Every structure is written in structure tokens, then in C-alpha cells.
Amino acid sequence: MEELSAGRRTTLADVAAAAGVSKATVSKVLNGRRDVGGATRERVLDAVAALDYRPTTAHIPTAPRRAVAVVFDIPASPYILGVLQGVLTEASDVGLELLTRLAPDRGVRTQRTVAREWVAEQRNADVTGIVGLTLARPGALIEAAADAGIPFVMVDPVDTNHRGMISVSSSNWTGARTAADHLIALGHRRIGWIGGPELSEAARDRFYGFTAALDAAGLEVDPELVRTDEFDVANGARHAHDLLSLADPPTAIMAADDELAVGVLAAAHALGIRVPEGLSVTGFDDTPQASWTTPPLTTVHQDLDGMGRMAVQAITAMSAGKPATSPHVELATSLTVRSSTSTAPAVRSGSA
């Protein structure tokens, strides 16, 4: 190797010239890149040693990236966005990055191999925990995460009773019971129900709370007034149109989430039924849209932000080797009364 002039500092270009490679190749070797052949790597390291090369900027080791992944089926939902806000806030507070993921297709996610491959992808992305938001058929993913040592927390479980599942939800039964009691206190006796998917644990609990309130008031659940479907505005509008077109329509409709309730309001408007004069409507979630509807929606408030925070707190604890405080955490709900509910028409006319 050619000697350098006395007193001159060795540069990256000097090392590259001595090794017969480009400066980019020298940089790759010094940064531990793997896309350099073994013989070339040896020549570069020999040149570095012979020329006593020292980088002008010392390498400062950085901590490995740590992230939490949030996985869901349908991202375009005010409910999902509300929980995500809590996940993001808590993740930021504890120094975790947030990665959002769509789950593997429902048709294959129950396959062990697919679940393992998906979880491996998350591990390779430095994911230290996974939050599933109302994720359908998550059993195989939960098992694969457990095998990989990655905590998995479900928010509002849908259709799983996996024995190792850690979950966070709201007091769905109590919330629906409170909303139904509110309508009954206003004199409503013929109350329709538009619920969520039958496989949803939260939707089932809300329906049970509704029926419990009717039973306590001595009212029977009329099967003609009960509908179930996916949480969606269009579904709420379709089912409400059917209910309101009956020969003896309900004077109030309870919807199992705010999106369904928005559909109910749309159907009432299309049919020329004034809310709340001719129909009272309640929702569930208390998403921002609930205060923007016409009229503003009476709805059950659940702490969506809190559920997201709680899920990340559970992941943080389990990642540190601590057991979960409880396998299932349930946050309190409350009723937010706005202008979409009023006394039943019969009560106002004095014929109750």
C-alpha cells in the first residue's frame, strides 16, 4: 500500500483506493452491510487496519426500534379511529412506534401456517406487542403470537373464547340496559332493535342488556322488531325502513352502534318521520359523528380512547415479563342524552 504524507489524516477515499473498491463499498463494510462479498470485505478491513483509518464521525449505537402493531379488518370506522387514538397516545408516551396492519384474509387466517408467517413478519418489524381491534376469527393469530413470545391483546372480542386471550372492552350489557331504561322511562313500549353481527360478543351483550330492560319493565321482546347485521350506515337505514314501514311501527329504535343509528335517522328522514317527535333513536359508542347528526344523537358513551390506552398498557406490562392484571378488563359506559329521544307520541297525546 502507498504511504500517506506525514501528518495527513486517512480518509475514506484513501481506504477505497488501497482496497481497490469504491467509497460506497467501504462505507457498506464499515456499517455492517451484508451485501458485500467476503473477499472484498477482508480487503477493506485490511486497508482500514493498515492505514489506521478512523471515521470522522464516531458511530453512535442506537436502541433497537420497538413497535406495537394494531390489526383490524375494517379501518374506515369512527369506532376504530377512536380506539386508535388511544393506542397512538399511549404508544407515544412509552416510546413505542405504532404500525397499522390489515389482518390476513378471513378465509385463511385460521390456518396455522398463515398465522405463523404473519406473526413472523411482525416480529421482523420489531413488533413487541399486537392489538387486535374487533378482529374476527383471531384464534390462530393469538396462538402464533403466544408461540413467538409476542403479547396479543384483543379489544372488543368478536368470535373467540381462546383460553389465553387478554381482552379490553366496555360494559356493553350495562350500557344497552341504561339506554333501554331511558326509552322506557319516556313512555316507549314498542321499541325496535337493530343490532350488530351475531358473532360479535359486544353486539350480543348489548342485545341482552336491551332485553333485560324490557323484561324488568314487564315488556316482551317482539321478534318482528329485532334485526341484526354488520355495523354499517346502509344496514341501519335498510332495517329501519323495514321497521318503520310495518303496520304497527316502533316509536323508538335502539341501534347497537352509532353508524347503524345514523342509518336509522336517514331512513326516518326519507320517510318523513320527524325525530324525536315521531321516533326516538339511540346509538352506542358516542363517536364524534353522534353530536353532528340532525338531531344530535342520544347514545351510549364508551371510552374508546381509554380502551386503546389500556390495551397498550397491558402489552407494555407483559413485554416486561409481568402478568396481565386481569385476562379481561371492562371499562364503564354512560348514557349521553341529546335531542334524538323524547317522550313517546302516545304519552304526549295523553293516551298512554
C-alpha positions, 0 to 999 in steps of 0.5 A, a space after each residue: 500500500 502507498 504511504 500517506 504524507 506525514 501528518 495527513 489524516 486517512 480518509 475514506 477515499 484513501 481506504 477505497 483506493 488501497 482496497 481497490 473498491 469504491 467509497 460506497 463499498 467501504 462505507 457498506 463494510 464499515 456499517 455492517 452491510 451484508 451485501 458485500 462479498 467476503 473477499 472484498 470485505 477482508 480487503 477493506 478491513 485490511 486497508 482500514 487496519 493498515 492505514 489506521 483509518 478512523 471515521 470522522 464521525 464516531 458511530 453512535 449505537 442506537 436502541 433497537 426500534 420497538 413497535 406495537 402493531 394494531 390489526 383490524 379488518 375494517 379501518 374506515 370506522 369512527 369506532 376504530 379511529 377512536 380506539 386508535 387514538 388511544 393506542 397512538 397516545 399511549 404508544 407515544 408516551 412509552 416510546 413505542 412506534 405504532 404500525 397499522 396492519 390489515 389482518 390476513 384474509 378471513 378465509 385463511 387466517 385460521 390456518 396455522 401456517 398463515 398465522 405463523 408467517 404473519 406473526 413472523 413478519 411482525 416480529 421482523 418489524 420489531 413488533 413487541 406487542 399486537 392489538 387486535 381491534 374487533 378482529 374476527 376469527 383471531 384464534 390462530 393469530 393469538 396462538 402464533 403470537 403466544 408461540 413467538 413470545 409476542 403479547 396479543 391483546 384483543 379489544 372488543 372480542 368478536 368470535 373467540 373464547 381462546 383460553 389465553 386471550 387478554 381482552 379490553 372492552 366496555 360494559 356493553 350489557 350495562 350500557 344497552 340496559 341504561 339506554 333501554 331504561 331511558 326509552 322506557 322511562 319516556 313512555 316507549 313500549 314498542 321499541 325496535 332493535 337493530 343490532 350488530 353481527 351475531 358473532 360479535 360478543 359486544 353486539 350480543 351483550 348489548 342485545 341482552 342488556 336491551 332485553 333485560 330492560 324490557 323484561 324488568 319493565 314487564 315488556 316482551 321482546 317482539 321478534 318482528 322488531 329485532 334485526 341484526 347485521 354488520 355495523 354499517 350506515 346502509 344496514 341501519 337505514 335498510 332495517 329501519 325502513 323495514 321497521 318503520 314501514 310495518 303496520 304497527 311501527 316502533 316509536 323508538 329504535 335502539 341501534 347497537 352502534 352509532 353508524 347503524 343509528 345514523 342509518 336509522 335517522 336517514 331512513 326516518 328522514 326519507 320517510 318523513 318521520 320527524 325525530 324525536 317527535 315521531 321516533 326516538 333513536 339511540 346509538 352506542 359508542 358516542 363517536 364524534 359523528 353522534 353530536 353532528 347528526 340532525 338531531 344530535 344523537 342520544 347514545 351510549 358513551 364508551 371510552 374508546 380512547 381509554 380502551 386503546 390506552 389500556 390495551 397498550 398498557 397491558 402489552 407494555 406490562 407483559 413485554 416486561 415479563 409481568 402478568 396481565 392484571 386481569 385476562 379481561 378488563 371492562 371499562 364503564 359506559 354512560 348514557 349521553 342524552 341529546 335531542 334524538 329521544 323524547 317522550 313517546 307520541 302516545 304519552 304526549 297525546 295523553 293516551 298512554 
